[in-house]
Amino acid sequence: MRVRSYLPWLSLVTLLLVPHAAGAQDVPALKRELETMRRQFESLTQQYERRIQELAERLQALESQRTRPAPPPVAPGAAPAAEPSAPASTPARAPTLWELATPRQPFALAQPGRPLLFDIGVSGDFVADFTSTASERRRDGTFDGRENRLFPRELSVGFFGRVDPYASATLRITGAEEPADDGSRSTEVTAALEEATVTLLTLPLGTTARFGLMRPRFGTLNVVHEDDLPQVDRPSVLARFFGEEQLNGERGLEAMWLLPTPFYQELSLGVFDGDNETAFGRGSLRDPLVLGRLRSFLELDERGGLQLDLSGATGPTSEDRRNTLAGLGLKYKLAPLVGYGFPVLTLAGEALYGNRAFLVESEDGESSTDRRESWGYYLYGQYDWTKRWAAGLRYDWTELPTASGHEWALAPYLQFKPSEFLRFRVQYKHTDGAGAAQREADEIFLQGTFILGAHPTERF
């Protein structure tokens, strides 16, 4: 009806738009043209009215289905009436909260269109280490035995998912190029099971626990995998105290609590075999490696955020002597609260103190225990001026935990990220050592990292 009311006005506009030369045309021809336009408008109006009527009928049918009363309850002993089969296109009903909380077999969590209960992720980290010929011959570079080589530092395949409503699991297999043990330049790529954990999510008192093969919560960077490090290599103090990969592949149990404080505070405590050969190496639960960490996070509003880590570890070495470590880590980040989110300024550092006992044998064959205290730290700052570009500078200083000597290093770097799944870095590192760490080395690192699929990260 509304379309019909517009017909006189449309006709008037049509007449006004007719050029002046139209006055010379034949009057019957104009009448025939107007009649043709009128019939076209009427036909179009009828089509729209039929379409509106069809949509109204469909809407009424859908509303009647939504307001259909529930079927009457079935009397005890009576057979329930047969339910009409649902159309094939009807979406699957979402499980209720009670159904999710009811124990069930893991495969019951599968949903239509997602037959797998877990995610799969692949990551690759490649590094090239350029240094002098003398450093290559002495094998005293950051990556021992891989100087002046491009090598896969870590290739990882991970599986992550829920076991049931009460637990999740993670499994990670990694491959890496390792130097030969005999001191030759030959290398080989080896694969190993790096992580296999089950996390229990609903324990009493708000506790979360995990067991299996894992990276324990110690310090700031221990839980960070190689492809997620803030720089190409781990700081010298961590490499000297724990080895190139830090505390990795420990077997044991770890529990975490969120403390009832006004700000975020997480307390973790773990008991492990102590398989790290550099710092411990006993590998027995009869005298285990015990780790603890208190992590706090403070929101400073427009002034950024501050993360604080207090860590401790104690366990026997391969000589059956006690090694005790304490760590303090700080990380501050400043970013705009609104808008683009950049630039971002990050300032971080970590200090470690170690008290290690040694087995000393005298000239007459008698053995005694001696102790050595050592410490070290690293500091770095990074400035992300856009989502893609960042630059930073790291300073390392550390004593040797098992011998007399110390070393320091300075490492500026530049980072480019085309996306969240691809990253490139170039880093220069100058290292100078004294005592048992006597050396002077200059290295240039090139790094390329990629991610495929799922890539879960640790909580901040």
Secondary structure as UniProt FT lines:
FT   HELIX           2..5
FT   HELIX           7..17
FT   HELIX           20..24
FT   HELIX           27..66
FT   TURN            76..77
FT   TURN            88..89
FT   HELIX           97..101
FT   HELIX           106..109
FT   TURN            112..113
FT   STRAND          118..130
FT   HELIX           133..138
FT   TURN            144..145
FT   TURN            147..148
FT   STRAND          149..164
FT   TURN            165..166
FT   STRAND          167..179
FT   TURN            181..182
FT   STRAND          187..200
FT   HELIX           204..206
FT   STRAND          207..214
FT   TURN            219..223
FT   HELIX           226..228
FT   HELIX           236..242
FT   TURN            244..245
FT   STRAND          250..258
FT   STRAND          264..272
FT   TURN            277..279
FT   TURN            285..286
FT   STRAND          289..299
FT   HELIX           301..303
FT   STRAND          305..317
FT   TURN            318..319
FT   STRAND          322..334
FT   TURN            339..340
FT   STRAND          344..361
FT   TURN            363..364
FT   STRAND          367..384
FT   STRAND          389..399
FT   STRAND          405..419
FT   TURN            420..421
FT   STRAND          422..435
FT   TURN            436..437
FT   STRAND          439..453
//
